[in-house]
Amino acid sequence: MADKIRVGIVGATVTQGGSGWGQNAHVPALKALPSYELKAVCTAHEDTAKASAAAFGAERAFHRFSDMAAHPEVDLIVVCVRVPGHRELVVAGLQAGKPVFCEWPLGANLAEAEEMAGLARQRSLPTMVGLQGRSDPTILYARDLVQQGYIGEVLTASLSTVAQAQLQRGPGRIWQGVRANGANTLTIAGGHAIDTMCAVLGELAELAARVSTRIPEWRTLEGKPVPVDSPDSISVVGRMASGAEVSINVAAVPSHPSGNRLEIYGRDGALVIRANGALSLGPNQLHAGRGKESMVAMPVPAKYKFTPEGTPAGQPYNVAQAYARAADAVRGGGAFDVDFNLAVRRHKLIDAIERSSATGRAVRLDQ
């Protein structure tokens, strides 16, 4: 492998208005990191591939993914396309013998995620999944405070994630209204937020859930109604492996969303993490109080920040944090636990939430 990890990305397409996650998060994240180089861009058409490579400063442009995956100057494949397209590209990248970073959700369902993770293990290839909340400096700090006993034994916690519902969508987003496509409020807003909670508190052992679609219709940009079966309201109560009781509310609402808030209560104090946007994106604010002391802001120590000064805030920041933390693993010399195995664990949790809602029964996560 070269001095820099040479990245080939599929799904970062330069567009007017620039709404894509690959363009707005991954490209600036990679540009900020001295250990990485954006070497190649792959899109579906030769003209857009060349335009995207030129816009992003990538040396090579591909319109056939197999060519990029096989190229000897590409060390890491990054997959940022729509969720239904993840499996085909990830499998092809792994079969080409390359480490793969796939955005979250890893698959459209649990079976796809298990297949991809199994292939990566079989080939002993490093993987990364886009659950970037686990690399957020505030979340890393909060995790250590909990593990070090700063607030004592955790008794209970509550997570609230209320996002803005997008009721009118263009062709780039309208497909998310189909639940089977795997990209919706439960899997994305919920998946990221719940994984961030688990990063701090550990895994859920048992849960009971309700999942519903309260807004059953969206509209195209032209005003045409489109039926929707993707969930937009999720309520979960559960018990963590530690014994702590938790409650989770995830929703997409038409107006005045309250953002994200994680409250953690221990025998000796409390922690509160909040963000106007997603906890996985940051910037997050951490407050803590012990005993009868007032809650105070907890500045994050510098050791939790892995990106250089000047790394763009917003969408790129925690993606850059994840890339920086994973660099040794990608080179084959270390471990990075935000991988396909974690993705399978999170898909299993989402599957348990759906099964609990469908059956009206509590579900154990070891079943």
GIPESUL-V626454 format. One record per residue. N is the residue number from 1. SS is DSSP state (hx for helix, st for strand, lp for the rest). NEAR is the number of other C-alpha atoms within 10 Angstrom. Layout:
N&SS&NEAR, N&SS&NEAR
This chain:
1&lp&12, 2&lp&11, 3&lp&10, 4&lp&15, 5&st&21, 6&st&21, 7&st&23, 8&st&28, 9&st&33, 10&st&26, 11&lp&19, 12&lp&27, 13&lp&28, 14&lp&22, 15&lp&12, 16&lp&6, 17&lp&6, 18&lp&12, 19&lp&12, 20&lp&17, 21&hx&17, 22&hx&24, 23&hx&22, 24&hx&17, 25&hx&20, 26&hx&24, 27&hx&21, 28&hx&21, 29&hx&27, 30&hx&22, 31&hx&18, 32&hx&20, 33&lp&18, 34&lp&13, 35&lp&15, 36&st&21, 37&st&23, 38&st&25, 39&st&21, 40&st&27, 41&st&31, 42&st&28, 43&lp&24, 44&lp&14, 45&lp&12, 46&hx&14, 47&hx&12, 48&hx&19, 49&hx&24, 50&hx&23, 51&hx&17, 52&hx&23, 53&hx&23, 54&hx&15, 55&hx&12, 56&hx&20, 57&lp&16, 58&lp&19, 59&lp&13, 60&st&19, 61&st&25, 62&st&24, 63&lp&18, 64&lp&15, 65&hx&19, 66&hx&14, 67&hx&13, 68&hx&24, 69&hx&31, 70&hx&16, 71&lp&13, 72&lp&11, 73&lp&17, 74&lp&23, 75&lp&24, 76&st&25, 77&st&28, 78&st&26, 79&st&28, 80&lp&24, 81&lp&20, 82&lp&20, 83&hx&20, 84&hx&18, 85&hx&14, 86&hx&22, 87&hx&19, 88&hx&12, 89&hx&21, 90&hx&26, 91&hx&17, 92&hx&17, 93&hx&24, 94&hx&23, 95&hx&16, 96&lp&16, 97&lp&17, 98&lp&24, 99&st&27, 100&st&30, 101&st&25, 102&st&28, 103&lp&22, 104&lp&24, 105&lp&27, 106&lp&32, 107&lp&28, 108&lp&22, 109&lp&21, 110&hx&20, 111&hx&12, 112&hx&18, 113&hx&23, 114&hx&20, 115&hx&15, 116&hx&24, 117&hx&22, 118&hx&15, 119&hx&16, 120&hx&25, 121&hx&13, 122&hx&10, 123&lp&13, 124&lp&13, 125&lp&18, 126&lp&24, 127&st&28, 128&st&27, 129&st&22, 130&lp&24, 131&lp&28, 132&hx&27, 133&hx&27, 134&hx&25, 135&hx&27, 136&lp&25, 137&hx&22, 138&hx&24, 139&hx&25, 140&hx&19, 141&hx&19, 142&hx&23, 143&hx&19, 144&hx&14, 145&hx&16, 146&hx&19, 147&hx&16, 148&lp&10, 149&lp&14, 150&lp&20, 151&lp&22, 152&lp&17, 153&lp&17, 154&st&23, 155&st&18, 156&st&19, 157&st&23, 158&st&18, 159&st&23, 160&st&21, 161&st&28, 162&st&25, 163&st&24, 164&st&15, 165&lp&17, 166&lp&14, 167&lp&19, 168&st&17, 169&st&18, 170&lp&11, 171&lp&9, 172&lp&10, 173&lp&13, 174&hx&18, 175&hx&20, 176&hx&20, 177&hx&24, 178&lp&16, 179&hx&17, 180&hx&14, 181&hx&17, 182&lp&23, 183&lp&26, 184&lp&22, 185&hx&26, 186&hx&26, 187&hx&23, 188&hx&15, 189&hx&21, 190&hx&25, 191&hx&24, 192&hx&26, 193&hx&27, 194&hx&28, 195&hx&24, 196&hx&26, 197&hx&28, 198&hx&16, 199&hx&17, 200&hx&19, 201&hx&21, 202&lp&16, 203&lp&19, 204&st&23, 205&st&18, 206&st&21, 207&st&22, 208&st&22, 209&st&24, 210&st&19, 211&st&21, 212&st&18, 213&lp&16, 214&lp&15, 215&lp&18, 216&lp&15, 217&st&15, 218&st&19, 219&st&17, 220&st&15, 221&lp&13, 222&lp&9, 223&lp&10, 224&lp&9, 225&st&13, 226&st&17, 227&st&12, 228&lp&19, 229&lp&17, 230&lp&26, 231&lp&24, 232&lp&24, 233&st&20, 234&st&22, 235&st&17, 236&st&19, 237&st&18, 238&st&22, 239&st&19, 240&st&20, 241&lp&14, 242&lp&14, 243&lp&15, 244&lp&20, 245&st&18, 246&st&20, 247&st&17, 248&st&20, 249&st&19, 250&st&25, 251&st&25, 252&st&24, 253&st&18, 254&lp&11, 255&lp&10, 256&lp&10, 257&lp&16, 258&lp&15, 259&st&17, 260&st&22, 261&st&22, 262&st&21, 263&st&18, 264&st&24, 265&st&21, 266&st&20, 267&lp&15, 268&lp&16, 269&st&20, 270&st&23, 271&st&24, 272&st&21, 273&st&20, 274&st&21, 275&st&19, 276&lp&18, 277&lp&20, 278&lp&22, 279&lp&30, 280&lp&28, 281&lp&23, 282&lp&22, 283&lp&20, 284&lp&19, 285&st&18, 286&st&21, 287&st&17, 288&st&22, 289&st&19, 290&st&18, 291&lp&12, 292&lp&8, 293&lp&9, 294&lp&10, 295&lp&16, 296&st&13, 297&st&13, 298&lp&15, 299&lp&11, 300&lp&16, 301&lp&10, 302&hx&8, 303&hx&9, 304&hx&15, 305&lp&18, 306&lp&18, 307&lp&21, 308&lp&13, 309&lp&8, 310&lp&8, 311&lp&18, 312&lp&17, 313&lp&15, 314&lp&14, 315&hx&20, 316&hx&24, 317&hx&24, 318&hx&31, 319&hx&26, 320&hx&29, 321&hx&24, 322&hx&24, 323&hx&25, 324&hx&22, 325&hx&20, 326&hx&22, 327&hx&18, 328&hx&14, 329&hx&17, 330&hx&24, 331&lp&18, 332&lp&14, 333&lp&8, 334&lp&12, 335&lp&16, 336&lp&16, 337&lp&16, 338&lp&20, 339&lp&22, 340&hx&28, 341&hx&20, 342&hx&17, 343&hx&29, 344&hx&24, 345&hx&17, 346&hx&24, 347&hx&24, 348&hx&20, 349&hx&24, 350&hx&19, 351&hx&16, 352&hx&21, 353&hx&25, 354&hx&21, 355&hx&18, 356&hx&20, 357&hx&20, 358&hx&13, 359&hx&12, 360&lp&12, 361&lp&13, 362&lp&17, 363&st&21, 364&st&16, 365&lp&17, 366&lp&8, 367&lp&8
